[in-house]
Amino acid sequence: QVQLVESGGGLVQAGGSLTLSCAASERTFSTGAMGWFRQAPGKEREFVAAISWSGANTVYTDSVKGRFTISRDNAKKTVYLQLNSLKPEDTAVYYCAARRPYTTTSRAAQNYDYWGQGTQVTVSS
């Protein structure tokens, strides 16, 4: 059964840091690119970052460039999102997503085949 499980969310003050993790099941991790999306209350889900299977290629939305870092450890079947210099506007539920094997990074949610349940990140001012 396909499964992605996020963890690491929480409450942090502005300027603080968090590390999100996305652990995949054995079957799930035969994937291609993986990504992180977020959805704030009353807003649509938006792309945050994506990484290729090898980790060589990464892409970020402009609002998080220089502050967030996506990485993956295929041996551990885990993708990470390091969140630094957090701002109140980063508050959202963060979702991990995976594409099928041999796929490239994508900013479009509809291109992802598997999704986690989400983890809440709340940044206080």
N, CA, C and O of each residue as an XYZ file, in Angstrom:
500
protein
N       0.838     -1.190      0.000
C       0.000      0.000      0.000
C       0.876      1.244      0.000
O       1.850      1.329      0.748
N       0.527      2.195     -0.833
C       1.283      3.437     -0.943
C       1.105      4.258      0.322
O      -0.021      4.479      0.769
N       2.220      4.716      0.905
C       2.125      5.498      2.130
C       3.288      6.462      2.285
O       4.453      6.089      2.141
N       2.948      7.706      2.580
C       3.925      8.729      2.922
C       3.496      9.313      4.256
O       2.327      9.652      4.435
N       4.423      9.434      5.190
C       4.086      9.940      6.521
C       5.013     11.091      6.876
O       6.229     10.925      6.975
N       4.410     12.266      7.067
C       5.181     13.447      7.443
C       5.290     13.561      8.958
O       4.442     13.065      9.701
N       6.342     14.217      9.389
C       6.520     14.528     10.802
C       7.416     15.757     10.921
O       8.038     16.194      9.953
N       7.465     16.305     12.146
C       8.377     17.416     12.396
C       7.725     18.778     12.479
O       8.391     19.768     12.784
N       6.433     18.844     12.212
C       5.764     20.132     12.324
C       5.639     20.568     13.772
O       5.933     19.806     14.692
N       5.199     21.808     13.961
C       5.028     22.315     15.309
C       4.850     23.815     15.333
O       4.638     24.458     14.305
N       4.942     24.357     16.539
C       4.811     25.797     16.762
C       6.198     26.377     16.996
O       6.968     25.867     17.809
N       6.504     27.444     16.277
C       7.821     28.063     16.395
C       7.665     29.574     16.259
O       6.749     30.050     15.588
N       8.544     30.312     16.885
C       8.520     31.768     16.754
C       9.131     32.202     15.429
O       9.940     31.486     14.838
N       8.737     33.368     14.980
C       9.310     33.918     13.761
C      10.831     33.978     13.879
O      11.377     34.356     14.915
N      11.492     33.600     12.802
C      12.943     33.537     12.803
C      13.492     32.193     13.192
O      14.689     31.942     13.050
N      12.630     31.323     13.682
C      13.057     29.999     14.110
C      13.168     29.015     12.961
O      13.014     29.368     11.792
N      13.442     27.753     13.330
C      13.672     26.704     12.338
C      12.910     25.437     12.701
O      12.620     25.178     13.869
N      12.597     24.664     11.684
C      12.005     23.335     11.835
C      12.565     22.448     10.735
O      12.984     22.923      9.680
N      12.563     21.148     11.006
C      12.893     20.178      9.976
C      11.733     19.217      9.821
O      11.358     18.519     10.763
N      11.167     19.185      8.626
C      10.099     18.255      8.305
C      10.698     17.010      7.665
O      11.654     17.087      6.894
N      10.121     15.871      7.996
C      10.542     14.609      7.403
C       9.350     13.937      6.750
O       8.212     14.093      7.193
N       9.620     13.194      5.703
C       8.593     12.429      5.007
C       9.137     11.029      4.789
O      10.019     10.811      3.959
N       8.600     10.086      5.546
C       9.057      8.703      5.459
C       8.133      7.910      4.556
O       6.910      8.001      4.666
N       8.723      7.134      3.666
C       7.951      6.388      2.684
C       8.044      4.887      2.925
O       9.049      4.383      3.428
N       6.996      4.197      2.563
C       7.010      2.745      2.649
C       7.911      2.168      1.571
O       8.276      2.861      0.621
N       8.261      0.925      1.716
C       9.177      0.275      0.770
C       8.677      0.403     -0.658
O       9.426      0.745     -1.574
N       7.383      0.117     -0.825
C       6.835      0.141     -2.180
C       6.772      1.579     -2.717
O       7.039      1.836     -3.891
N       6.408      2.510     -1.816
C       6.262      3.894     -2.255
C       7.556      4.483     -2.749
O       7.565      5.287     -3.681
N       8.663      4.083     -2.122
C       9.894      4.804     -2.402
C      10.550      4.392     -3.701
O      11.660      4.838     -3.990
N       9.912      3.565     -4.483
C      10.356      3.386     -5.850
C       9.733      4.514     -6.648
O       8.893      4.291     -7.520
N      10.157      5.728     -6.335
C       9.526      6.899     -6.907
C      10.529      7.701     -7.710
O      11.731      7.431     -7.713
N       9.994      8.684     -8.382
C      10.831      9.642     -9.072
C      11.024     10.866     -8.203
O      11.480     10.772     -7.064
N      10.674     12.013     -8.753
C      10.808     13.245     -7.998
C       9.835     13.267     -6.820
O       8.788     12.620     -6.840
N      10.214     14.029     -5.799
C       9.337     14.233     -4.662
C       9.253     15.714     -4.356
O      10.145     16.490     -4.702
N       8.176     16.091     -3.706
C       7.975     17.505     -3.443
C       7.281     17.781     -2.133
O       6.732     16.887     -1.489
N       7.320     19.038     -1.760
C       6.581     19.535     -0.611
C       5.631     20.630     -1.085
O       5.996     21.496     -1.881
N       4.419     20.568     -0.579
C       3.407     21.582     -0.835
C       2.892     22.070      0.514
O       3.140     21.440      1.542
N       2.181     23.182      0.511
C       1.577     23.666      1.750
C       0.228     24.304      1.461
O      -0.039     24.779      0.357
N      -0.609     24.299      2.485
C      -1.932     24.904      2.345
C      -2.255     25.648      3.623
O      -2.352     25.062      4.701
N      -2.421     26.958      3.477
C      -2.804     27.806      4.594
C      -4.327     27.889      4.662
O      -4.999     27.646      3.660
N      -4.873     28.221      5.809
C      -6.330     28.321      5.945
C      -6.926     29.276      4.926
O      -6.462     30.407      4.780
N      -7.941     28.825      4.230
C      -8.622     29.671      3.270
C      -7.895     29.869      1.954
O      -8.342     30.633      1.099
N      -6.768     29.178      1.789
C      -5.997     29.321      0.554
C      -5.847     27.984     -0.149
O      -6.064     26.926      0.442
N      -5.469     28.048     -1.429
C      -5.242     26.829     -2.182
C      -3.876     26.236     -1.837
O      -2.970     26.923     -1.365
N      -3.770     24.952     -2.089
C      -2.487     24.298     -1.880
C      -1.467     24.871     -2.853
O      -1.759     25.059     -4.034
N      -0.263     25.149     -2.348
C       0.769     25.735     -3.200
C       2.055     24.927     -3.142
O       2.356     24.274     -2.143
N       2.787     24.985     -4.210
C       4.080     24.311     -4.324
C       5.107     25.008     -3.444
O       5.130     26.235     -3.351
N       5.957     24.212     -2.799
C       7.033     24.767     -1.980
C       8.397     24.392     -2.563
O       9.218     25.266     -2.841
N       8.634     23.104     -2.744
C       9.944     22.654     -3.221
C       9.821     21.247     -3.795
O       8.901     20.502     -3.457
N      10.755     20.901     -4.663
C      10.793     19.551     -5.230
C      12.235     19.134     -5.439
O      13.133     19.969     -5.553
N      12.440     17.814     -5.488
C      13.788     17.271     -5.650
C      13.718     16.046     -6.544
O      12.776     15.258     -6.466
N      14.719     15.896     -7.389
C      14.785     14.742     -8.272
C      15.169     13.491     -7.489
O      15.544     13.572     -6.319
N      15.072     12.315     -8.151
C      15.382     11.074     -7.453
C      16.822     11.079     -6.961
O      17.098     10.649     -5.841
N      17.729     11.557     -7.781
C      19.144     11.557     -7.399
C      19.482     12.633     -6.379
O      20.505     12.559     -5.699
N      18.617     13.632     -6.280
C      18.913     14.766     -5.415
C      19.701     15.865     -6.102
O      19.967     16.910     -5.508
N      20.072     15.633     -7.345
C      20.914     16.606     -8.047
C      20.150     17.855     -8.451
O      20.720     18.940     -8.563
N      18.870     17.689     -8.666
C      18.051     18.822     -9.106
C      17.014     19.176     -8.054
O      16.270     18.320     -7.575
N      16.980     20.459     -7.703
C      15.977     20.951     -6.760
C      15.349     22.214     -7.335
O      15.961     22.922     -8.134
N      14.141     22.475     -6.922
C      13.436     23.687     -7.362
C      12.598     24.185     -6.190
O      12.052     23.396     -5.419
N      12.507     25.498     -6.071
C      11.805     26.125     -4.954
C      10.874     27.219     -5.465
O      11.117     27.831     -6.505
N       9.819     27.446     -4.720
C       9.024     28.629     -4.996
C       9.801     29.847     -4.505
O      10.597     29.742     -3.572
N       9.577     30.986     -5.122
C      10.397     32.168     -4.848
C      10.352     32.592     -3.376
O      11.358     33.051     -2.834
N       9.215     32.443     -2.742
C       9.057     32.955     -1.382
C       9.883     32.200     -0.341
O      10.059     32.688      0.775
N      10.395     31.009     -0.692
C      11.171     30.238      0.286
C      12.631     30.088     -0.118
O      13.421     29.524      0.640
N      13.002     30.575     -1.283
C      14.400     30.455     -1.727
C      15.335     31.110     -0.725
O      15.090     32.224     -0.261
N      16.407     30.407     -0.398
C      17.371     30.920      0.556
C      17.003     30.651      2.002
O      17.822     30.853      2.898
N      15.777     30.196      2.242
C      15.339     29.912      3.615
C      15.045     28.421      3.820
O      15.325     27.881      4.890
N      14.490     27.760      2.818
C      14.131     26.349      2.918
C      15.096     25.514      2.075
O      15.592     25.967      1.043
N      15.351     24.292      2.532
C      16.200     23.367      1.784
C      15.551     21.995      1.757
O      15.219     21.431      2.799
N      15.374     21.460      0.546
C      14.846     20.112      0.390
C      16.005     19.155      0.140
O      16.960     19.486     -0.562
N      15.908     17.969      0.724
C      16.931     16.951      0.520
C      16.279     15.583      0.651
O      15.142     15.470      1.109
N      17.002     14.545      0.246
C      16.461     13.202      0.369
C      17.574     12.217      0.659
O      18.725     12.416      0.269
N      17.213     11.163      1.345
C      18.110     10.056      1.643
C      17.395      8.790      1.192
O      16.551      8.256      1.912
N      17.737      8.312     -0.002
C      17.016      7.173     -0.564
C      17.251      5.900      0.244
O      16.388      5.022      0.279
N      18.390      5.793      0.881
C      18.662      4.614      1.709
C      17.709      4.556      2.909
O      17.311      3.479      3.354
N      17.357      5.723      3.414
C      16.419      5.801      4.543
C      14.985      5.999      4.083
O      14.068      6.058      4.902
N      14.790      6.102      2.772
C      13.443      6.290      2.215
C      12.786      7.534      2.807
O      11.608      7.509      3.162
N      13.535      8.596      2.911
C      13.059      9.806      3.577
C      13.434     11.055      2.792
O      14.535     11.173      2.255
N      12.489     11.975      2.743
C      12.716     13.288      2.177
C      12.576     14.313      3.296
O      11.724     14.171      4.173
N      13.403     15.330      3.264
C      13.416     16.342      4.318
C      13.129     17.722      3.738
O      13.390     17.994      2.566
N      12.594     18.572      4.583
C      12.476     19.986      4.248
C      12.948     20.769      5.463
O      12.291     20.780      6.504
N      14.096     21.422      5.319
C      14.639     22.264      6.387
C      14.065     23.658      6.228
O      14.223     24.287      5.181
N      13.402     24.135      7.259
C      12.769     25.451      7.222
C      13.531     26.381      8.172
O      13.524     26.176      9.386
N      14.175     27.385      7.621
C      14.903     28.372      8.410
C      14.284     29.754      8.228
O      13.546     30.004      7.275
N      14.603     30.643      9.164
C      14.125     32.034      9.096
C      12.619     32.074      8.856
O      12.138     32.795      7.982
N      11.902     31.313      9.619
C      10.464     31.175      9.406
C       9.729     32.486      9.645
O      10.100     33.285     10.504
N       8.679     32.680      8.862
C       7.839     33.872      8.944
C       6.403     33.444      9.240
O       6.018     32.313      8.943
N       5.621     34.334      9.818
C       4.213     33.981     10.089
C       3.478     33.518      8.829
O       2.592     32.667      8.908
N       3.835     34.062      7.687
C       3.162     33.664      6.447
C       3.545     32.266      5.974
O       2.980     31.770      5.000
N       4.490     31.630      6.643
C       4.811     30.231      6.354
C       3.856     29.278      7.060
O       3.899     28.070      6.826
N       3.008     29.806      7.909
C       2.052     28.969      8.629
C       1.122     28.252      7.658
O       0.469     28.885      6.829
N       1.067     26.927      7.765
C       0.274     26.113      6.848
C       0.390     24.649      7.248
O       1.205     24.278      8.094
N      -0.436     23.835      6.626
C      -0.229     22.388      6.675
C       0.701     22.036      5.514
O       0.440     22.390      4.364
N       1.770     21.346      5.829
C       2.765     20.974      4.827
C       2.558     19.509      4.429
O       2.443     18.628      5.281
N       2.514     19.274      3.123
C       2.276     17.950      2.575
C       3.479     17.478      1.763
O       4.077     18.237      1.001
N       3.807     16.226      1.947
C       4.819     15.565      1.143
C       4.124     14.857     -0.010
O       3.022     14.333      0.155
N       4.761     14.838     -1.178
C       4.178     14.181     -2.344
C       5.267     13.505     -3.159
O       6.421     13.935     -3.164
N       4.882     12.448     -3.841
C       5.847     11.692     -4.637
C       5.294     11.414     -6.031
O       4.092     11.226     -6.219
N       6.194     11.394     -6.988
C       5.830     11.045     -8.355
C       6.294      9.620     -8.635
O       7.107      9.061     -7.898
N       5.781      9.061     -9.674
C       6.167      7.706    -10.077
C       7.617      7.695    -10.543
O       8.178      8.758    -10.809
N       8.239      6.521    -10.649
C       9.640      6.444    -11.072
C       9.891      7.063    -12.431
O       9.011      7.103    -13.291
N      11.100      7.538    -12.604
C      11.586      8.100    -13.866
C      10.872      9.392    -14.243
O      10.714      9.705    -15.424
N      10.446     10.131    -13.238
C       9.802     11.421    -13.466
C      10.688     12.536    -12.929
O      11.532     12.324    -12.059
N      10.473     13.716    -13.468
C      11.289     14.867    -13.096
C      10.557     15.724    -12.071
O       9.394     15.479    -11.749
N      11.254     16.725    -11.572
C      10.623     17.629    -10.631
C       9.489     18.381    -11.316
O       9.525     18.637    -12.519
N       8.493     18.725    -10.529
C       7.347     19.448    -11.053
C       6.772     20.349     -9.968
O       6.789     20.003     -8.787
N       6.264     21.507    -10.380
C       5.593     22.425     -9.453
C       4.090     22.158     -9.389
O       3.392     22.736     -8.556
N       3.602     21.307    -10.244
C       2.159     21.100    -10.364
C       1.697     19.932     -9.498
O       2.174     18.805     -9.635
N       0.763     20.228     -8.609
C       0.274     19.202     -7.703
C      -0.341     18.025     -8.444
O      -0.244     16.887     -7.983
N      -0.968     18.280     -9.579
C      -1.649     17.211    -10.309
C      -0.675     16.203    -10.888
O      -1.088     15.125    -11.314
N       0.601     16.529    -10.914
C       1.603     15.597    -11.442
C       2.105     14.613    -10.392
O       2.870     13.703    -10.712
N       1.689     14.786     -9.161
C       2.147     13.905     -8.087
C       1.117     12.804     -7.840
O      -0.091     13.036     -7.870
N       1.626     11.615     -7.599
C       0.763     10.433     -7.526
C       0.450      9.999     -6.108
O      -0.580      9.368     -5.870
N       1.314     10.322     -5.165
C       1.131      9.884     -3.789
C       1.278     11.077     -2.854
O       2.111     11.956     -3.075
N       0.464     11.097     -1.817
C       0.451     12.226     -0.882
C       0.443     11.725      0.559
O      -0.134     10.685      0.874
N       1.104     12.498      1.424
C       1.013     12.253      2.855
C      -0.199     12.945      3.444
O      -0.969     13.597      2.739
N      -0.352     12.791      4.739
C      -1.535     13.320      5.414
C      -1.341     14.765      5.875
O      -2.305     15.434      6.247
N      -0.113     15.238      5.849
C       0.161     16.620      6.214
C       0.646     16.784      7.643
O       0.307     15.994      8.524
N       1.440     17.817      7.858
C       1.902     18.165      9.206
C       1.791     19.680      9.369
O       2.160     20.438      8.472
N       1.283     20.109     10.514
C       1.007     21.531     10.738
C       2.275     22.266     11.155
O       3.006     21.825     12.041
N       2.517     23.389     10.501
C       3.581     24.314     10.891
C       2.926     25.641     11.237
O       2.225     26.227     10.412
N       3.154     26.112     12.449
C       2.593     27.378     12.892
C       3.730     28.285     13.355
O       4.518     27.918     14.227
N       3.803     29.481     12.757
C       4.854     30.428     13.094
C       4.208     31.634     13.753
O       3.371     32.308     13.152
N       4.597     31.898     14.977
C       4.037     33.029     15.715
C       4.917     34.265     15.529
O       6.133     34.166     15.366
N       4.276     35.417     15.557
C       5.019     36.673     15.352
C       5.529     37.233     16.665
O       6.173     38.282     16.681
